[in-house]
């Protein structure tokens, strides 16, 4: 039997983190740019086009485009879509929708990865509470990041808050290390046990991106092999930041 030896987690230098900071800033600015366009009647295809043009105009490229065959520049996940929703012309936003927009510009070879769930017009009380709780989960997870902490501390904080609100945490998709490579170690589950998992060290850079469901945590992937939806059709929300472990705590590289 072949033994799988874990790859060491890459520790970024100050110069490399500065590059990631610039890419992260661009991701944050892109989400700010697209927000006014998120309104009833707009197609997810149009959101993709606008993000692609803005990214090119700022000297960057879109990491999702062509990644393992993914056909668009961003991911647009509406209502019961958990992640990796593919923009298309027929999908028009309507009043009451929630939509996660996930962007990853590549600037000078470095990835900036971030996402935000937007409310389209006036949404239901359940949707509003889900979106607010998901953002709180993200920030509580980030608050656990410091040298000597464990990846499990992040997941435990997120899981406790989500479940206390009556929601569930998706297990099938996790945060990840990032740099010149889009997805790498460490893998960062958004559920777990304190004191378990990879120990955090200064120079580690990774995403925290909890996906929180109003119903069951279970998901399924559609025939397009990308779009992940809640198995029970319930609403799902997500927020994502890229963070760096510092000597004293954490820096959010994609802070808006």
FIKOLZA-1660 file (N, C-alpha, C; in steps of 0.1 Angstrom, whole numbers, plus 5000, padded with zeros to 4 digits):
% residues 256
   i   px   py   pz ch aa at
   1 5008 4988 5000  A  X  N
   1 5000 5000 5000  A  X CA
   1 5009 5012 5000  A  X  C
   2 5005 5022 4991  A  X  N
   2 5013 5034 4990  A  X CA
   2 5010 5044 5002  A  X  C
   3 5020 5049 5008  A  X  N
   3 5018 5058 5019  A  X CA
   3 5016 5072 5014  A  X  C
   4 5006 5080 5018  A  X  N
   4 5005 5093 5014  A  X CA
   4 5011 5103 5025  A  X  C
   5 5022 5109 5021  A  X  N
   5 5029 5118 5030  A  X CA
   5 5023 5132 5029  A  X  C
   6 5018 5138 5039  A  X  N
   6 5013 5151 5038  A  X CA
   6 5023 5161 5034  A  X  C
   7 5019 5170 5025  A  X  N
   7 5028 5181 5021  A  X CA
   7 5029 5191 5032  A  X  C
   8 5041 5197 5034  A  X  N
   8 5042 5207 5044  A  X CA
   8 5035 5220 5040  A  X  C
   9 5029 5226 5050  A  X  N
   9 5022 5239 5047  A  X CA
   9 5032 5250 5044  A  X  C
  10 5030 5257 5033  A  X  N
  10 5039 5267 5029  A  X CA
  10 5039 5279 5038  A  X  C
  11 5051 5284 5042  A  X  N
  11 5052 5296 5051  A  X CA
  11 5056 5307 5041  A  X  C
  12 5048 5318 5041  A  X  N
  12 5051 5329 5032  A  X CA
  12 5060 5339 5038  A  X  C
  13 5069 5345 5030  A  X  N
  13 5077 5356 5035  A  X CA
  13 5070 5369 5035  A  X  C
  14 5076 5379 5042  A  X  N
  14 5069 5392 5043  A  X CA
  14 5067 5397 5028  A  X  C
  15 5076 5395 5019  A  X  N
  15 5075 5400 5006  A  X CA
  15 5063 5393 4999  A  X  C
  16 5062 5380 5001  A  X  N
  16 5051 5372 4995  A  X CA
  16 5038 5376 5000  A  X  C
  17 5037 5379 5013  A  X  N
  17 5025 5383 5019  A  X CA
  17 5021 5397 5014  A  X  C
  18 5030 5405 5011  A  X  N
  18 5027 5418 5005  A  X CA
  18 5021 5416 4991  A  X  C
  19 5025 5407 4983  A  X  N
  19 5019 5404 4970  A  X CA
  19 5005 5398 4972  A  X  C
  20 5003 5390 4982  A  X  N
  20 4990 5385 4985  A  X CA
  20 4981 5396 4990  A  X  C
  21 4986 5405 4998  A  X  N
  21 4978 5416 5002  A  X CA
  21 4973 5425 4991  A  X  C
  22 4981 5427 4981  A  X  N
  22 4977 5434 4969  A  X CA
  22 4966 5427 4961  A  X  C
  23 4968 5414 4960  A  X  N
  23 4957 5406 4953  A  X CA
  23 4945 5406 4961  A  X  C
  24 4946 5405 4974  A  X  N
  24 4934 5405 4983  A  X CA
  24 4927 5418 4983  A  X  C
  25 4934 5429 4982  A  X  N
  25 4928 5442 4981  A  X CA
  25 4920 5443 4968  A  X  C
  26 4925 5437 4958  A  X  N
  26 4918 5438 4945  A  X CA
  26 4905 5430 4945  A  X  C
  27 4906 5418 4952  A  X  N
  27 4893 5410 4954  A  X CA
  27 4883 5418 4961  A  X  C
  28 4887 5425 4972  A  X  N
  28 4878 5433 4980  A  X CA
  28 4872 5444 4972  A  X  C
  29 4880 5451 4964  A  X  N
  29 4875 5462 4956  A  X CA
  29 4866 5457 4945  A  X  C
  30 4868 5445 4940  A  X  N
  30 4859 5439 4930  A  X CA
  30 4845 5436 4935  A  X  C
  31 4845 5431 4947  A  X  N
  31 4832 5429 4954  A  X CA
  31 4825 5442 4957  A  X  C
  32 4832 5452 4960  A  X  N
  32 4826 5465 4962  A  X CA
  32 4821 5471 4949  A  X  C
  33 4828 5468 4938  A  X  N
  33 4824 5473 4925  A  X CA
  33 4811 5467 4920  A  X  C
  34 4810 5454 4922  A  X  N
  34 4798 5447 4917  A  X CA
  34 4786 5448 4925  A  X  C
  35 4787 5453 4937  A  X  N
  35 4775 5453 4946  A  X CA
  35 4763 5461 4940  A  X  C
  36 4765 5473 4935  A  X  N
  36 4754 5481 4929  A  X CA
  36 4747 5474 4918  A  X  C
  37 4753 5465 4911  A  X  N
  37 4747 5458 4900  A  X CA
  37 4738 5446 4905  A  X  C
  38 4739 5442 4917  A  X  N
  38 4732 5431 4923  A  X CA
  38 4718 5436 4926  A  X  C
  39 4709 5434 4916  A  X  N
  39 4695 5439 4918  A  X CA
  39 4686 5431 4909  A  X  C
  40 4673 5432 4912  A  X  N
  40 4663 5424 4904  A  X CA
  40 4664 5427 4889  A  X  C
  41 4663 5416 4881  A  X  N
  41 4663 5417 4867  A  X CA
  41 4677 5415 4860  A  X  C
  42 4687 5416 4868  A  X  N
  42 4701 5414 4863  A  X CA
  42 4704 5399 4862  A  X  C
  43 4710 5395 4851  A  X  N
  43 4714 5381 4850  A  X CA
  43 4727 5378 4856  A  X  C
  44 4729 5366 4860  A  X  N
  44 4742 5362 4866  A  X CA
  44 4753 5363 4855  A  X  C
  45 4749 5361 4843  A  X  N
  45 4759 5362 4832  A  X CA
  45 4764 5376 4831  A  X  C
  46 4755 5386 4833  A  X  N
  46 4759 5400 4832  A  X CA
  46 4769 5403 4844  A  X  C
  47 4766 5398 4856  A  X  N
  47 4775 5400 4867  A  X CA
  47 4789 5394 4864  A  X  C
  48 4789 5383 4857  A  X  N
  48 4802 5377 4853  A  X CA
  48 4809 5386 4843  A  X  C
  49 4802 5391 4833  A  X  N
  49 4808 5399 4823  A  X CA
  49 4814 5412 4830  A  X  C
  50 4807 5418 4838  A  X  N
  50 4811 5430 4845  A  X CA
  50 4824 5428 4853  A  X  C
  51 4824 5417 4861  A  X  N
  51 4835 5413 4869  A  X CA
  51 4848 5410 4860  A  X  C
  52 4845 5403 4849  A  X  N
  52 4857 5400 4840  A  X CA
  52 4863 5413 4835  A  X  C
  53 4855 5422 4830  A  X  N
  53 4860 5434 4824  A  X CA
  53 4867 5443 4835  A  X  C
  54 4862 5444 4847  A  X  N
  54 4868 5451 4857  A  X CA
  54 4882 5445 4861  A  X  C
  55 4882 5432 4862  A  X  N
  55 4894 5425 4865  A  X CA
  55 4905 5427 4855  A  X  C
  56 4902 5426 4842  A  X  N
  56 4912 5429 4832  A  X CA
  56 4916 5443 4832  A  X  C
  57 4907 5453 4834  A  X  N
  57 4911 5467 4835  A  X CA
  57 4920 5470 4846  A  X  C
  58 4921 5461 4856  A  X  N
  58 4930 5464 4867  A  X CA
  58 4942 5455 4867  A  X  C
  59 4945 5450 4855  A  X  N
  59 4958 5443 4853  A  X CA
  59 4958 5429 4859  A  X  C
  60 4947 5423 4861  A  X  N
  60 4946 5410 4867  A  X CA
  60 4938 5400 4858  A  X  C
  61 4939 5387 4861  A  X  N
  61 4931 5377 4854  A  X CA
  61 4922 5370 4864  A  X  C
  62 4912 5363 4859  A  X  N
  62 4902 5356 4868  A  X CA
  62 4906 5341 4870  A  X  C
  63 4910 5338 4882  A  X  N
  63 4914 5324 4884  A  X CA
  63 4904 5313 4881  A  X  C
  64 4891 5315 4883  A  X  N
  64 4882 5304 4881  A  X CA
  64 4881 5300 4866  A  X  C
  65 4883 5310 4857  A  X  N
  65 4881 5307 4843  A  X CA
  65 4891 5297 4838  A  X  C
  66 4885 5285 4834  A  X  N
  66 4893 5274 4829  A  X CA
  66 4899 5265 4840  A  X  C
  67 4897 5268 4852  A  X  N
  67 4902 5260 4863  A  X CA
  67 4895 5247 4864  A  X  C
  68 4902 5236 4860  A  X  N
  68 4896 5223 4859  A  X CA
  68 4884 5223 4850  A  X  C
  69 4884 5232 4840  A  X  N
  69 4873 5233 4831  A  X CA
  69 4861 5242 4835  A  X  C
  70 4863 5249 4846  A  X  N
  70 4852 5259 4850  A  X CA
  70 4850 5269 4839  A  X  C
  71 4838 5272 4834  A  X  N
  71 4836 5281 4822  A  X CA
  71 4835 5296 4824  A  X  C
  72 4835 5301 4837  A  X  N
  72 4832 5315 4839  A  X CA
  72 4843 5321 4848  A  X  C
  73 4841 5334 4849  A  X  N
  73 4851 5342 4857  A  X CA
  73 4849 5343 4872  A  X  C
  74 4836 5341 4876  A  X  N
  74 4832 5342 4890  A  X CA
  74 4823 5330 4892  A  X  C
  75 4819 5328 4905  A  X  N
  75 4809 5319 4909  A  X CA
  75 4797 5327 4914  A  X  C
  76 4785 5323 4910  A  X  N
  76 4773 5330 4915  A  X CA
  76 4763 5320 4920  A  X  C
  77 4762 5319 4933  A  X  N
  77 4754 5309 4940  A  X CA
  77 4742 5315 4946  A  X  C
  78 4730 5312 4940  A  X  N
  78 4717 5318 4944  A  X CA
  78 4709 5309 4952  A  X  C
  79 4704 5314 4963  A  X  N
  79 4694 5307 4972  A  X CA
  79 4699 5294 4977  A  X  C
  80 4694 5283 4971  A  X  N
  80 4698 5269 4976  A  X CA
  80 4711 5264 4970  A  X  C
  81 4717 5272 4962  A  X  N
  81 4731 5268 4957  A  X CA
  81 4741 5271 4968  A  X  C
  82 4749 5261 4972  A  X  N
  82 4758 5263 4982  A  X CA
  82 4771 5270 4977  A  X  C
  83 4776 5265 4966  A  X  N
  83 4788 5271 4960  A  X CA
  83 4790 5267 4946  A  X  C
  84 4799 5274 4939  A  X  N
  84 4803 5270 4925  A  X CA
  84 4791 5271 4915  A  X  C
  85 4781 5280 4918  A  X  N
  85 4771 5282 4908  A  X CA
  85 4777 5289 4895  A  X  C
  86 4773 5284 4884  A  X  N
  86 4778 5289 4871  A  X CA
  86 4769 5301 4865  A  X  C
  87 4775 5312 4863  A  X  N
  87 4767 5323 4857  A  X CA
  87 4761 5319 4844  A  X  C
  88 4748 5324 4841  A  X  N
  88 4742 5321 4828  A  X CA
  88 4732 5332 4825  A  X  C
  89 4728 5333 4812  A  X  N
  89 4720 5343 4807  A  X CA
  89 4705 5342 4812  A  X  C
  90 4701 5330 4815  A  X  N
  90 4687 5327 4818  A  X CA
  90 4684 5330 4833  A  X  C
  91 4694 5330 4841  A  X  N
  91 4692 5332 4855  A  X CA
  91 4692 5347 4859  A  X  C
  92 4680 5352 4861  A  X  N
  92 4678 5366 4864  A  X CA
  92 4675 5367 4879  A  X  C
  93 4681 5376 4885  A  X  N
  93 4679 5378 4900  A  X CA
  93 4665 5384 4902  A  X  C
  94 4659 5380 4913  A  X  N
  94 4646 5386 4916  A  X CA
  94 4645 5390 4931  A  X  C
  95 4636 5399 4934  A  X  N
  95 4634 5404 4947  A  X CA
  95 4633 5392 4957  A  X  C
  96 4641 5393 4968  A  X  N
  96 4640 5383 4978  A  X CA
  96 4651 5372 4977  A  X  C
  97 4658 5372 4966  A  X  N
  97 4669 5363 4964  A  X CA
  97 4681 5366 4973  A  X  C
  98 4689 5356 4976  A  X  N
  98 4703 5359 4982  A  X CA
  98 4712 5352 4972  A  X  C
  99 4724 5359 4970  A  X  N
  99 4734 5354 4960  A  X CA
  99 4748 5356 4966  A  X  C
 100 4755 5345 4966  A  X  N
 100 4769 5346 4969  A  X CA
 100 4777 5348 4956  A  X  C
 101 4786 5358 4957  A  X  N
 101 4795 5361 4945  A  X CA
 101 4809 5358 4950  A  X  C
 102 4816 5349 4944  A  X  N
 102 4829 5344 4948  A  X CA
 102 4839 5348 4937  A  X  C
 103 4849 5357 4941  A  X  N
 103 4858 5362 4931  A  X CA
 103 4873 5358 4935  A  X  C
 104 4881 5356 4925  A  X  N
 104 4895 5353 4927  A  X CA
 104 4904 5359 4916  A  X  C
 105 4907 5372 4917  A  X  N
 105 4916 5377 4907  A  X CA
 105 4931 5372 4910  A  X  C
 106 4938 5371 4899  A  X  N
 106 4952 5368 4900  A  X CA
 106 4960 5380 4896  A  X  C
 107 4968 5385 4906  A  X  N
 107 4976 5397 4903  A  X CA
 107 4991 5394 4905  A  X  C
 108 4998 5396 4894  A  X  N
 108 5013 5393 4895  A  X CA
 108 5015 5378 4899  A  X  C
 109 5006 5369 4896  A  X  N
 109 5008 5355 4899  A  X CA
 109 5003 5351 4912  A  X  C
 110 4997 5360 4920  A  X  N
 110 4992 5357 4933  A  X CA
 110 4977 5358 4934  A  X  C
 111 4970 5349 4941  A  X  N
 111 4956 5348 4942  A  X CA
 111 4950 5356 4953  A  X  C
 112 4939 5364 4950  A  X  N
 112 4932 5370 4961  A  X CA
 112 4918 5364 4961  A  X  C
 113 4913 5358 4971  A  X  N
 113 4901 5350 4971  A  X CA
 113 4891 5355 4982  A  X  C
 114 4879 5359 4977  A  X  N
 114 4870 5364 4987  A  X CA
 114 4856 5362 4981  A  X  C
 115 4846 5361 4990  A  X  N
 115 4832 5361 4986  A  X CA
 115 4823 5368 4996  A  X  C
 116 4811 5371 4991  A  X  N
 116 4801 5378 4999  A  X CA
 116 4787 5374 4995  A  X  C
 117 4778 5372 5004  A  X  N
 117 4764 5369 5001  A  X CA
 117 4756 5382 5001  A  X  C
 118 4750 5386 4990  A  X  N
 118 4742 5398 4989  A  X CA
 118 4728 5395 4990  A  X  C
 119 4720 5404 4995  A  X  N
 119 4705 5403 4995  A  X CA
 119 4700 5411 4984  A  X  C
 120 4691 5405 4976  A  X  N
 120 4685 5412 4964  A  X CA
 120 4672 5418 4969  A  X  C
 121 4672 5431 4971  A  X  N
 121 4660 5438 4975  A  X CA
 121 4657 5434 4990  A  X  C
 122 4644 5433 4993  A  X  N
 122 4639 5429 5006  A  X CA
 122 4638 5414 5006  A  X  C
 123 4645 5408 5016  A  X  N
 123 4645 5393 5017  A  X CA
 123 4637 5389 5029  A  X  C
 124 4634 5376 5030  A  X  N
 124 4626 5370 5041  A  X CA
 124 4635 5371 5054  A  X  C
 125 4627 5370 5065  A  X  N
 125 4634 5371 5078  A  X CA
 125 4644 5359 5080  A  X  C
 126 4640 5348 5075  A  X  N
 126 4649 5336 5075  A  X CA
 126 4662 5339 5067  A  X  C
 127 4661 5344 5055  A  X  N
 127 4672 5347 5047  A  X CA
 127 4681 5358 5053  A  X  C
 128 4675 5368 5059  A  X  N
 128 4683 5379 5065  A  X CA
 128 4691 5373 5077  A  X  C
 129 4684 5365 5085  A  X  N
 129 4691 5359 5097  A  X CA
 129 4702 5349 5093  A  X  C
 130 4699 5342 5082  A  X  N
 130 4710 5332 5077  A  X CA
 130 4722 5340 5073  A  X  C
 131 4720 5351 5065  A  X  N
 131 4731 5358 5059  A  X CA
 131 4739 5365 5071  A  X  C
 132 4732 5371 5080  A  X  N
 132 4739 5377 5092  A  X CA
 132 4747 5367 5100  A  X  C
 133 4740 5355 5103  A  X  N
 133 4747 5345 5111  A  X CA
 133 4760 5340 5103  A  X  C
 134 4759 5338 5090  A  X  N
 134 4770 5333 5083  A  X CA
 134 4782 5343 5083  A  X  C
 135 4779 5356 5082  A  X  N
 135 4790 5366 5083  A  X CA
 135 4796 5365 5098  A  X  C
 136 4787 5364 5108  A  X  N
 136 4792 5363 5121  A  X CA
 136 4801 5351 5123  A  X  C
 137 4797 5339 5117  A  X  N
 137 4805 5327 5117  A  X CA
 137 4819 5330 5111  A  X  C
 138 4820 5337 5100  A  X  N
 138 4833 5340 5094  A  X CA
 138 4842 5347 5103  A  X  C
 139 4836 5358 5109  A  X  N
 139 4844 5366 5118  A  X CA
 139 4848 5359 5131  A  X  C
 140 4839 5351 5136  A  X  N
 140 4843 5343 5148  A  X CA
 140 4854 5333 5145  A  X  C
 141 4853 5327 5133  A  X  N
 141 4864 5318 5129  A  X CA
 141 4877 5325 5127  A  X  C
 142 4877 5337 5121  A  X  N
 142 4889 5345 5120  A  X CA
 142 4895 5349 5133  A  X  C
 143 4887 5352 5143  A  X  N
 143 4891 5356 5156  A  X CA
 143 4899 5345 5163  A  X  C
 144 4898 5333 5159  A  X  N
 144 4905 5321 5165  A  X CA
 144 4919 5320 5159  A  X  C
 145 4923 5328 5149  A  X  N
 145 4935 5326 5142  A  X CA
 145 4947 5333 5149  A  X  C
 146 4956 5326 5153  A  X  N
 146 4968 5331 5160  A  X CA
 146 4979 5320 5161  A  X  C
 147 4992 5324 5162  A  X  N
 147 5002 5314 5163  A  X CA
 147 4999 5304 5175  A  X  C
 148 5001 5291 5172  A  X  N
 148 4999 5281 5182  A  X CA
 148 4985 5276 5183  A  X  C
 149 4975 5283 5177  A  X  N
 149 4961 5278 5176  A  X CA
 149 4961 5266 5166  A  X  C
 150 4950 5259 5166  A  X  N
 150 4948 5248 5157  A  X CA
 150 4937 5251 5147  A  X  C
 151 4937 5244 5136  A  X  N
 151 4927 5246 5126  A  X CA
 151 4913 5242 5132  A  X  C
 152 4913 5232 5141  A  X  N
 152 4900 5228 5147  A  X CA
 152 4894 5239 5155  A  X  C
 153 4902 5248 5160  A  X  N
 153 4896 5259 5168  A  X CA
 153 4887 5268 5160  A  X  C
 154 4891 5270 5147  A  X  N
 154 4884 5278 5137  A  X CA
 154 4870 5271 5135  A  X  C
 155 4871 5258 5131  A  X  N
 155 4858 5251 5128  A  X CA
 155 4849 5250 5140  A  X  C
 156 4855 5248 5152  A  X  N
 156 4846 5247 5164  A  X CA
 156 4839 5259 5167  A  X  C
 157 4845 5271 5165  A  X  N
 157 4839 5284 5168  A  X CA
 157 4827 5286 5158  A  X  C
 158 4830 5283 5145  A  X  N
 158 4820 5285 5135  A  X CA
 158 4808 5275 5137  A  X  C
 159 4811 5263 5140  A  X  N
 159 4800 5253 5142  A  X CA
 159 4791 5257 5154  A  X  C
 160 4797 5261 5165  A  X  N
 160 4790 5264 5177  A  X CA
 160 4780 5275 5174  A  X  C
 161 4785 5286 5167  A  X  N
 161 4776 5297 5165  A  X CA
 161 4765 5294 5155  A  X  C
 162 4768 5287 5144  A  X  N
 162 4758 5283 5134  A  X CA
 162 4747 5275 5140  A  X  C
 163 4751 5264 5148  A  X  N
 163 4741 5255 5153  A  X CA
 163 4733 5261 5164  A  X  C
 164 4739 5271 5172  A  X  N
 164 4731 5278 5182  A  X CA
 164 4720 5286 5176  A  X  C
 165 4722 5290 5163  A  X  N
 165 4712 5298 5156  A  X CA
 165 4702 5289 5149  A  X  C
 166 4704 5276 5150  A  X  N
 166 4694 5267 5143  A  X CA
 166 4698 5263 5129  A  X  C
 167 4711 5266 5125  A  X  N
 167 4715 5264 5112  A  X CA
 167 4725 5252 5112  A  X  C
 168 4730 5248 5100  A  X  N
 168 4740 5238 5099  A  X CA
 168 4752 5242 5091  A  X  C
 169 4763 5235 5093  A  X  N
 169 4776 5238 5086  A  X CA
 169 4779 5228 5075  A  X  C
 170 4781 5232 5063  A  X  N
 170 4784 5223 5052  A  X CA
 170 4797 5216 5055  A  X  C
 171 4798 5203 5053  A  X  N
 171 4810 5195 5055  A  X CA
 171 4818 5193 5043  A  X  C
 172 4811 5193 5031  A  X  N
 172 4818 5189 5019  A  X CA
 172 4827 5198 5012  A  X  C
 173 4827 5211 5017  A  X  N
 173 4836 5221 5011  A  X CA
 173 4843 5229 5022  A  X  C
 174 4856 5231 5021  A  X  N
 174 4864 5237 5032  A  X CA
 174 4872 5249 5027  A  X  C
 175 4878 5256 5037  A  X  N
 175 4888 5266 5033  A  X CA
 175 4901 5260 5030  A  X  C
 176 4910 5267 5025  A  X  N
 176 4923 5262 5019  A  X CA
 176 4934 5271 5019  A  X  C
 177 4946 5266 5019  A  X  N
 177 4958 5274 5017  A  X CA
 177 4958 5280 5003  A  X  C
 178 4965 5292 5002  A  X  N
 178 4964 5299 4989  A  X CA
 178 4977 5307 4988  A  X  C
 179 4981 5310 4975  A  X  N
 179 4993 5318 4972  A  X CA
 179 4994 5319 4957  A  X  C
 180 5005 5313 4952  A  X  N
 180 5006 5312 4937  A  X CA
 180 4998 5301 4932  A  X  C
 181 4995 5291 4941  A  X  N
 181 4986 5280 4938  A  X CA
 181 4972 5284 4944  A  X  C
 182 4961 5281 4937  A  X  N
 182 4948 5284 4940  A  X CA
 182 4943 5277 4953  A  X  C
 183 4945 5264 4953  A  X  N
 183 4940 5255 4964  A  X CA
 183 4952 5246 4969  A  X  C
 184 4955 5248 4982  A  X  N
 184 4966 5239 4987  A  X CA
 184 4964 5238 5002  A  X  C
 185 4973 5230 5009  A  X  N
 185 4972 5229 5023  A  X CA
 185 4976 5242 5030  A  X  C
 186 4970 5245 5042  A  X  N
 186 4962 5236 5050  A  X CA
 186 4947 5236 5046  A  X  C
 187 4940 5225 5047  A  X  N
 187 4926 5225 5045  A  X CA
 187 4919 5229 5058  A  X  C
 188 4909 5238 5057  A  X  N
 188 4903 5244 5069  A  X CA
 188 4888 5241 5069  A  X  C
 189 4884 5230 5076  A  X  N
 189 4870 5227 5078  A  X CA
 189 4863 5238 5086  A  X  C
 190 4850 5240 5084  A  X  N
 190 4843 5250 5092  A  X CA
 190 4834 5243 5103  A  X  C
 191 4839 5232 5107  A  X  N
 191 4833 5224 5118  A  X CA
 191 4845 5217 5125  A  X  C
 192 4843 5212 5137  A  X  N
 192 4854 5204 5142  A  X CA
 192 4856 5206 5157  A  X  C
 193 4867 5202 5162  A  X  N
 193 4870 5201 5176  A  X CA
 193 4882 5209 5180  A  X  C
 194 4881 5217 5191  A  X  N
 194 4892 5225 5195  A  X CA
 194 4904 5217 5199  A  X  C
 195 4916 5222 5196  A  X  N
 195 4928 5215 5199  A  X CA
 195 4932 5204 5189  A  X  C
 196 4924 5203 5178  A  X  N
 196 4927 5193 5168  A  X CA
 196 4931 5200 5155  A  X  C
 197 4938 5192 5146  A  X  N
 197 4942 5198 5133  A  X CA
 197 4955 5205 5133  A  X  C
 198 4959 5210 5121  A  X  N
 198 4971 5217 5119  A  X CA
 198 4974 5228 5129  A  X  C
 199 4986 5229 5134  A  X  N
 199 4989 5240 5143  A  X CA
 199 4993 5252 5134  A  X  C
 200 4988 5264 5138  A  X  N
 200 4990 5276 5130  A  X CA
 200 5003 5283 5133  A  X  C
 201 5010 5287 5123  A  X  N
 201 5023 5294 5124  A  X CA
 201 5023 5307 5117  A  X  C
 202 5031 5317 5121  A  X  N
 202 5032 5329 5114  A  X CA
 202 5036 5326 5099  A  X  C
 203 5030 5333 5090  A  X  N
 203 5034 5331 5076  A  X CA
 203 5024 5322 5068  A  X  C
 204 5016 5315 5075  A  X  N
 204 5005 5307 5069  A  X CA
 204 4995 5316 5063  A  X  C
 205 4990 5313 5051  A  X  N
 205 4979 5321 5044  A  X CA
 205 4969 5311 5039  A  X  C
 206 4956 5314 5043  A  X  N
 206 4946 5304 5039  A  X CA
 206 4932 5312 5039  A  X  C
 207 4922 5305 5033  A  X  N
 207 4909 5311 5033  A  X CA
 207 4901 5305 5044  A  X  C
 208 4891 5313 5049  A  X  N
 208 4881 5308 5058  A  X CA
 208 4868 5312 5051  A  X  C
 209 4859 5302 5048  A  X  N
 209 4848 5305 5039  A  X CA
 209 4835 5296 5043  A  X  C
 210 4830 5298 5055  A  X  N
 210 4819 5290 5059  A  X CA
 210 4807 5290 5050  A  X  C
 211 4801 5279 5047  A  X  N
 211 4789 5278 5040  A  X CA
 211 4779 5272 5050  A  X  C
 212 4768 5280 5053  A  X  N
 212 4759 5277 5063  A  X CA
 212 4745 5275 5057  A  X  C
 213 4738 5264 5060  A  X  N
 213 4725 5261 5055  A  X CA
 213 4714 5263 5065  A  X  C
 214 4702 5267 5060  A  X  N
 214 4691 5269 5068  A  X CA
 214 4685 5255 5073  A  X  C
 215 4688 5245 5065  A  X  N
 215 4683 5231 5068  A  X CA
 215 4694 5222 5071  A  X  C
 216 4694 5210 5064  A  X  N
 216 4705 5200 5066  A  X CA
 216 4718 5205 5060  A  X  C
 217 4729 5200 5066  A  X  N
 217 4742 5204 5061  A  X CA
 217 4746 5196 5048  A  X  C
 218 4738 5186 5044  A  X  N
 218 4741 5178 5033  A  X CA
 218 4739 5185 5019  A  X  C
 219 4748 5182 5010  A  X  N
 219 4748 5188 4997  A  X CA
 219 4748 5177 4986  A  X  C
 220 4745 5182 4974  A  X  N
 220 4747 5173 4962  A  X CA
 220 4752 5182 4950  A  X  C
 221 4759 5176 4941  A  X  N
 221 4765 5183 4930  A  X CA
 221 4757 5180 4917  A  X  C
 222 4753 5190 4910  A  X  N
 222 4745 5188 4898  A  X CA
 222 4753 5181 4886  A  X  C
 223 4746 5178 4876  A  X  N
 223 4752 5171 4864  A  X CA
 223 4763 5180 4857  A  X  C
 224 4763 5193 4859  A  X  N
 224 4774 5201 4854  A  X CA
 224 4787 5199 4861  A  X  C
 225 4787 5191 4872  A  X  N
 225 4798 5187 4879  A  X CA
 225 4805 5199 4887  A  X  C
 226 4798 5210 4888  A  X  N
 226 4802 5222 4896  A  X CA
 226 4792 5226 4906  A  X  C
 227 4780 5229 4902  A  X  N
 227 4770 5235 4910  A  X CA
 227 4766 5226 4922  A  X  C
 228 4769 5230 4934  A  X  N
 228 4766 5223 4946  A  X CA
 228 4753 5229 4952  A  X  C
 229 4743 5221 4955  A  X  N
 229 4731 5226 4961  A  X CA
 229 4728 5219 4975  A  X  C
 230 4720 5225 4983  A  X  N
 230 4715 5219 4995  A  X CA
 230 4707 5207 4991  A  X  C
 231 4709 5195 4998  A  X  N
 231 4702 5183 4995  A  X CA
 231 4687 5184 4997  A  X  C
 232 4683 5193 5007  A  X  N
 232 4669 5194 5010  A  X CA
 232 4663 5207 5004  A  X  C
 233 4670 5214 4996  A  X  N
 233 4664 5226 4989  A  X CA
 233 4664 5238 4998  A  X  C
 234 4670 5238 5010  A  X  N
 234 4670 5249 5019  A  X CA
 234 4680 5260 5014  A  X  C
 235 4678 5272 5020  A  X  N
 235 4687 5283 5016  A  X CA
 235 4701 5280 5022  A  X  C
 236 4711 5286 5015  A  X  N
 236 4725 5285 5019  A  X CA
 236 4732 5299 5017  A  X  C
 237 4741 5302 5026  A  X  N
 237 4748 5315 5025  A  X CA
 237 4763 5312 5028  A  X  C
 238 4772 5321 5023  A  X  N
 238 4786 5320 5024  A  X CA
 238 4793 5333 5025  A  X  C
 239 4803 5334 5033  A  X  N
 239 4812 5346 5032  A  X CA
 239 4826 5340 5033  A  X  C
 240 4836 5347 5026  A  X  N
 240 4850 5342 5026  A  X CA
 240 4860 5354 5027  A  X  C
 241 4870 5352 5035  A  X  N
 241 4882 5360 5035  A  X CA
 241 4894 5352 5034  A  X  C
 242 4905 5358 5028  A  X  N
 242 4918 5352 5029  A  X CA
 242 4925 5359 5040  A  X  C
 243 4932 5351 5049  A  X  N
 243 4938 5356 5061  A  X CA
 243 4953 5351 5061  A  X  C
 244 4961 5359 5068  A  X  N
 244 4975 5355 5071  A  X CA
 244 4977 5355 5086  A  X  C
 245 4984 5344 5090  A  X  N
 245 4988 5343 5104  A  X CA
 245 5000 5352 5107  A  X  C
 246 4999 5362 5116  A  X  N
 246 5010 5371 5119  A  X CA
 246 5017 5366 5132  A  X  C
 247 5027 5373 5136  A  X  N
 247 5034 5370 5149  A  X CA
 247 5025 5371 5161  A  X  C
 248 5015 5380 5160  A  X  N
 248 5006 5383 5172  A  X CA
 248 4992 5379 5170  A  X  C
 249 4988 5375 5158  A  X  N
 249 4974 5371 5156  A  X CA
 249 4971 5369 5141  A  X  C
 250 4963 5378 5135  A  X  N
 250 4958 5375 5122  A  X CA
 250 4956 5388 5114  A  X  C
 251 4958 5388 5101  A  X  N
 251 4955 5399 5092  A  X CA
 251 4946 5394 5081  A  X  C
 252 4935 5402 5079  A  X  N
 252 4926 5398 5069  A  X CA
 252 4931 5405 5056  A  X  C
 253 4935 5397 5046  A  X  N
 253 4941 5403 5034  A  X CA
 253 4931 5408 5024  A  X  C
 254 4918 5403 5026  A  X  N
 254 4907 5407 5017  A  X CA
 254 4897 5416 5024  A  X  C
 255 4901 5423 5034  A  X  N
 255 4892 5432 5041  A  X CA
 255 4886 5442 5032  A  X  C
 256 4873 5444 5033  A  X  N
 256 4866 5454 5025  A  X CA
 256 4864 5467 5033  A  X  C
% end
